[in-house]
Amino acid sequence: MSLSIIPLWIGWPQVVLIAVVVLLLFGGKKIPELMKGLGSGLKEFKDASKENDSTSKAKEKE
């Protein structure tokens, strides 16, 4: 299957449409909570990857 069959262009109208759908599904009060959860998840992921890098470097030195 070729990727040229599926157009992957996302313009401003599509972004606005997605934002409106998300706002309708979750409501204005729920979106900040979702973003806070997403931000904390990304922070934990970055911390874990940094921790993994430091342990692998320590093993290389041994």
The first five atom37 places (N, CA, C, CB, O) and aatype in JSON, in Angstrom:
{
  "aatype": [12, 15, 10, 15, 9, 9, 14, 10, 17, 9, 7, 17, 14, 5, 19, 19, 10, 9, 0, 19, 19, 19, 10, 10, 10, 13, 7, 7, 11, 11, 9, 14, 6, 10, 12, 11, 7, 10, 7, 15, 7, 10, 11, 6, 13, 11, 3, 0, 15, 11, 6, 2, 3, 15, 16, 15, 11, 0, 11, 6, 11, 6],
  "atom_mask": [
    [1, 1, 1, 1, 1],
    [1, 1, 1, 1, 1],
    [1, 1, 1, 1, 1],
    [1, 1, 1, 1, 1],
    [1, 1, 1, 1, 1],
    [1, 1, 1, 1, 1],
    [1, 1, 1, 1, 1],
    [1, 1, 1, 1, 1],
    [1, 1, 1, 1, 1],
    [1, 1, 1, 1, 1],
    [1, 1, 1, 0, 1],
    [1, 1, 1, 1, 1],
    [1, 1, 1, 1, 1],
    [1, 1, 1, 1, 1],
    [1, 1, 1, 1, 1],
    [1, 1, 1, 1, 1],
    [1, 1, 1, 1, 1],
    [1, 1, 1, 1, 1],
    [1, 1, 1, 1, 1],
    [1, 1, 1, 1, 1],
    [1, 1, 1, 1, 1],
    [1, 1, 1, 1, 1],
    [1, 1, 1, 1, 1],
    [1, 1, 1, 1, 1],
    [1, 1, 1, 1, 1],
    [1, 1, 1, 1, 1],
    [1, 1, 1, 0, 1],
    [1, 1, 1, 0, 1],
    [1, 1, 1, 1, 1],
    [1, 1, 1, 1, 1],
    [1, 1, 1, 1, 1],
    [1, 1, 1, 1, 1],
    [1, 1, 1, 1, 1],
    [1, 1, 1, 1, 1],
    [1, 1, 1, 1, 1],
    [1, 1, 1, 1, 1],
    [1, 1, 1, 0, 1],
    [1, 1, 1, 1, 1],
    [1, 1, 1, 0, 1],
    [1, 1, 1, 1, 1],
    [1, 1, 1, 0, 1],
    [1, 1, 1, 1, 1],
    [1, 1, 1, 1, 1],
    [1, 1, 1, 1, 1],
    [1, 1, 1, 1, 1],
    [1, 1, 1, 1, 1],
    [1, 1, 1, 1, 1],
    [1, 1, 1, 1, 1],
    [1, 1, 1, 1, 1],
    [1, 1, 1, 1, 1],
    [1, 1, 1, 1, 1],
    [1, 1, 1, 1, 1],
    [1, 1, 1, 1, 1],
    [1, 1, 1, 1, 1],
    [1, 1, 1, 1, 1],
    [1, 1, 1, 1, 1],
    [1, 1, 1, 1, 1],
    [1, 1, 1, 1, 1],
    [1, 1, 1, 1, 1],
    [1, 1, 1, 1, 1],
    [1, 1, 1, 1, 1],
    [1, 1, 1, 1, 1]
  ],
  "atom_positions": [
    [[0.84, -1.18, 0.0], [0.0, 0.0, 0.0], [0.88, 1.24, 0.0], [-0.96, 0.0, 1.22], [1.83, 1.33, 0.78]],
    [[0.58, 2.15, -0.83], [1.39, 3.34, -0.99], [0.88, 4.46, -0.09], [1.39, 3.8, -2.45], [-0.32, 4.62, 0.11]],
    [[1.82, 5.24, 0.45], [1.44, 6.36, 1.3], [0.9, 7.53, 0.49], [2.62, 6.8, 2.12], [0.26, 8.43, 1.05]],
    [[1.15, 7.52, -0.81], [0.67, 8.63, -1.62], [-0.85, 8.6, -1.78], [1.34, 8.6, -2.99], [-1.44, 9.58, -2.23]],
    [[-1.48, 7.5, -1.44], [-2.94, 7.4, -1.53], [-3.59, 8.25, -0.45], [-3.39, 5.94, -1.42], [-4.65, 8.85, -0.68]],
    [[-2.98, 8.3, 0.72], [-3.56, 9.0, 1.86], [-2.9, 10.38, 1.97], [-3.36, 8.18, 3.18], [-1.72, 10.47, 2.29]],
    [[-3.66, 11.44, 1.7], [-3.05, 12.78, 1.84], [-2.86, 13.11, 3.32], [-3.94, 13.85, 1.15], [-3.78, 12.94, 4.13]],
    [[-1.68, 13.59, 3.67], [-1.37, 13.88, 5.06], [-1.25, 15.38, 5.32], [-0.09, 13.19, 5.46], [-0.61, 15.79, 6.29]],
    [[-1.85, 16.2, 4.49], [-1.79, 17.64, 4.68], [-2.83, 18.06, 5.7], [-2.0, 18.39, 3.34], [-4.01, 17.77, 5.57]],
    [[-2.36, 18.74, 6.72], [-3.27, 19.28, 7.72], [-3.1, 20.79, 7.7], [-3.0, 18.69, 9.15], [-2.04, 21.31, 8.04]],
    [[-4.15, 21.48, 7.3], [-4.11, 22.93, 7.24], [-4.85, 23.55, 8.41], [0.0, 0.0, 0.0], [-5.3, 22.86, 9.32]],
    [[-4.96, 24.88, 8.37], [-5.64, 25.58, 9.45], [-7.11, 25.18, 9.6], [-5.56, 27.07, 9.23], [-7.57, 25.05, 10.73]],
    [[-7.85, 24.98, 8.53], [-9.25, 24.57, 8.72], [-9.39, 23.24, 9.47], [-9.95, 24.47, 7.37], [-10.3, 23.07, 10.28]],
    [[-8.5, 22.3, 9.2], [-8.55, 21.01, 9.88], [-8.18, 21.16, 11.36], [-7.61, 20.0, 9.21], [-8.79, 20.52, 12.22]],
    [[-7.2, 22.01, 11.65], [-6.79, 22.24, 13.04], [-7.93, 22.87, 13.81], [-5.54, 23.12, 13.11], [-8.2, 22.48, 14.95]],
    [[-8.6, 23.85, 13.22], [-9.74, 24.51, 13.88], [-10.86, 23.51, 14.1], [-10.24, 25.72, 13.04], [-11.48, 23.5, 15.17]],
    [[-11.13, 22.67, 13.12], [-12.18, 21.68, 13.26], [-11.87, 20.69, 14.38], [-12.37, 20.93, 11.94], [-12.75, 20.34, 15.16]],
    [[-10.64, 20.25, 14.46], [-10.24, 19.32, 15.53], [-10.38, 20.0, 16.89], [-8.79, 18.84, 15.31], [-10.85, 19.38, 17.84]],
    [[-9.97, 21.27, 16.99], [-10.07, 22.0, 18.25], [-11.53, 22.15, 18.68], [-9.42, 23.38, 18.13], [-11.85, 22.0, 19.86]],
    [[-12.41, 22.43, 17.74], [-13.84, 22.56, 18.06], [-14.42, 21.23, 18.52], [-14.61, 23.08, 16.84], [-15.2, 21.19, 19.47]],
    [[-14.05, 20.15, 17.86], [-14.55, 18.83, 18.25], [-14.05, 18.46, 19.65], [-14.1, 17.76, 17.23], [-14.83, 17.94, 20.45]],
    [[-12.79, 18.72, 19.94], [-12.25, 18.43, 21.28], [-12.97, 19.26, 22.33], [-10.74, 18.7, 21.33], [-13.3, 18.76, 23.4]],
    [[-13.2, 20.54, 22.02], [-13.91, 21.41, 22.96], [-15.33, 20.92, 23.21], [-13.93, 22.84, 22.43], [-15.81, 20.97, 24.34]],
    [[-15.99, 20.46, 22.17], [-17.35, 19.94, 22.34], [-17.37, 18.63, 23.12], [-18.01, 19.75, 20.98], [-18.28, 18.4, 23.92]],
    [[-16.4, 17.77, 22.88], [-16.37, 16.48, 23.56], [-16.03, 16.6, 25.05], [-15.38, 15.57, 22.89], [-16.66, 15.95, 25.89]],
    [[-15.03, 17.42, 25.36], [-14.55, 17.46, 26.73], [-15.04, 18.66, 27.52], [-13.06, 17.45, 26.73], [-15.07, 18.6, 28.75]],
    [[-15.43, 19.71, 26.87], [-15.88, 20.91, 27.57], [-14.71, 21.78, 27.97], [0.0, 0.0, 0.0], [-13.57, 21.33, 28.03]],
    [[-15.01, 23.03, 28.25], [-13.97, 24.0, 28.58], [-13.29, 23.75, 29.91], [0.0, 0.0, 0.0], [-12.13, 24.11, 30.08]],
    [[-13.99, 23.14, 30.86], [-13.41, 22.92, 32.19], [-12.49, 21.71, 32.22], [-14.5, 22.76, 33.21], [-11.59, 21.65, 33.06]],
    [[-12.7, 20.77, 31.36], [-11.93, 19.53, 31.38], [-10.62, 19.65, 30.62], [-12.74, 18.41, 30.8], [-9.67, 18.92, 30.93]],
    [[-10.52, 20.53, 29.65], [-9.32, 20.64, 28.81], [-8.08, 21.02, 29.62], [-9.56, 21.66, 27.71], [-7.03, 20.42, 29.41]],
    [[-8.14, 22.02, 30.54], [-6.94, 22.31, 31.33], [-6.47, 21.11, 32.16], [-7.19, 23.48, 32.25], [-5.26, 20.92, 32.34]],
    [[-7.39, 20.32, 32.66], [-7.01, 19.12, 33.41], [-6.32, 18.11, 32.5], [-8.25, 18.47, 34.06], [-5.34, 17.48, 32.9]],
    [[-6.82, 17.96, 31.29], [-6.2, 17.05, 30.33], [-4.79, 17.51, 29.97], [-7.05, 16.93, 29.06], [-3.87, 16.7, 29.88]],
    [[-4.62, 18.82, 29.76], [-3.3, 19.35, 29.41], [-2.33, 19.22, 30.58], [-3.41, 20.82, 28.98], [-1.15, 18.95, 30.38]],
    [[-2.82, 19.4, 31.8], [-1.98, 19.24, 32.98], [-1.5, 17.8, 33.1], [-2.74, 19.66, 34.25], [-0.33, 17.56, 33.39]],
    [[-2.39, 16.86, 32.86], [-2.01, 15.45, 32.89], [-1.02, 15.11, 31.79], [0.0, 0.0, 0.0], [-0.08, 14.34, 32.01]],
    [[-1.22, 15.67, 30.62], [-0.3, 15.43, 29.51], [1.07, 16.01, 29.83], [-0.85, 16.05, 28.21], [2.09, 15.38, 29.55]],
    [[1.1, 17.2, 30.4], [2.37, 17.82, 30.76], [3.13, 17.04, 31.81], [0.0, 0.0, 0.0], [4.34, 16.89, 31.72]],
    [[2.41, 16.55, 32.83], [3.08, 15.77, 33.87], [3.57, 14.44, 33.31], [2.14, 15.53, 35.06], [4.62, 13.94, 33.73]],
    [[2.84, 13.86, 32.4], [3.28, 12.62, 31.76], [4.54, 12.81, 30.95], [0.0, 0.0, 0.0], [5.45, 11.98, 30.99]],
    [[4.6, 13.92, 30.2], [5.8, 14.22, 29.42], [6.99, 14.48, 30.33], [5.56, 15.43, 28.5], [8.11, 14.07, 30.03]],
    [[6.76, 15.18, 31.45], [7.85, 15.46, 32.4], [8.39, 14.17, 32.98], [7.36, 16.39, 33.53], [9.61, 14.0, 33.09]],
    [[7.51, 13.25, 33.35], [7.95, 11.96, 33.89], [8.73, 11.17, 32.84], [6.73, 11.14, 34.37], [9.73, 10.52, 33.16]],
    [[8.29, 11.23, 31.6], [8.99, 10.53, 30.52], [10.4, 11.09, 30.33], [8.19, 10.63, 29.21], [11.37, 10.33, 30.19]],
    [[10.51, 12.42, 30.33], [11.83, 13.04, 30.17], [12.74, 12.68, 31.34], [11.7, 14.58, 30.05], [13.92, 12.37, 31.14]],
    [[12.2, 12.73, 32.57], [13.0, 12.38, 33.74], [13.48, 10.93, 33.67], [12.2, 12.62, 35.03], [14.63, 10.63, 33.99]],
    [[12.6, 10.04, 33.25], [12.96, 8.63, 33.16], [14.02, 8.4, 32.08], [11.71, 7.79, 32.86], [14.92, 7.58, 32.26]],
    [[13.9, 9.13, 30.97], [14.9, 8.95, 29.91], [16.25, 9.52, 30.34], [14.43, 9.64, 28.62], [17.29, 8.95, 29.99]],
    [[16.26, 10.63, 31.1], [17.52, 11.17, 31.61], [18.14, 10.21, 32.61], [17.29, 12.54, 32.26], [19.36, 10.0, 32.61]],
    [[17.31, 9.62, 33.46], [17.79, 8.65, 34.44], [18.38, 7.43, 33.75], [16.66, 8.22, 35.39], [19.41, 6.91, 34.17]],
    [[17.74, 6.98, 32.69], [18.22, 5.84, 31.93], [19.55, 6.15, 31.27], [17.19, 5.42, 30.87], [20.45, 5.31, 31.23]],
    [[19.69, 7.37, 30.74], [20.95, 7.78, 30.12], [22.09, 7.8, 31.14], [20.81, 9.15, 29.47], [23.2, 7.37, 30.85]],
    [[21.8, 8.32, 32.33], [22.87, 8.42, 33.33], [23.28, 7.04, 33.84], [22.41, 9.29, 34.5], [24.45, 6.82, 34.12]],
    [[22.34, 6.1, 33.96], [22.7, 4.76, 34.4], [23.47, 4.02, 33.32], [21.46, 3.96, 34.79], [24.38, 3.24, 33.63]],
    [[23.13, 4.25, 32.06], [23.87, 3.57, 30.99], [25.28, 4.13, 30.86], [23.12, 3.7, 29.65], [26.21, 3.39, 30.54]],
    [[25.46, 5.43, 31.1], [26.79, 6.03, 31.06], [27.63, 5.52, 32.23], [26.71, 7.57, 31.08], [28.83, 5.3, 32.08]],
    [[27.0, 5.33, 33.38], [27.73, 4.82, 34.54], [28.19, 3.39, 34.29], [26.86, 4.88, 35.8], [29.28, 3.01, 34.72]],
    [[27.39, 2.59, 33.62], [27.76, 1.22, 33.3], [28.9, 1.17, 32.29], [26.56, 0.45, 32.76], [29.74, 0.28, 32.33]],
    [[28.91, 2.14, 31.36], [29.97, 2.19, 30.36], [31.33, 2.5, 31.01], [29.64, 3.24, 29.28], [32.37, 2.01, 30.55]],
    [[31.32, 3.31, 32.07], [32.57, 3.68, 32.74], [33.18, 2.52, 33.51], [32.32, 4.86, 33.67], [34.4, 2.48, 33.72]],
    [[32.35, 1.58, 33.93], [32.85, 0.45, 34.73], [33.66, -0.52, 33.94], [31.73, -0.27, 35.36], [34.14, -1.51, 34.49]]
  ]
}
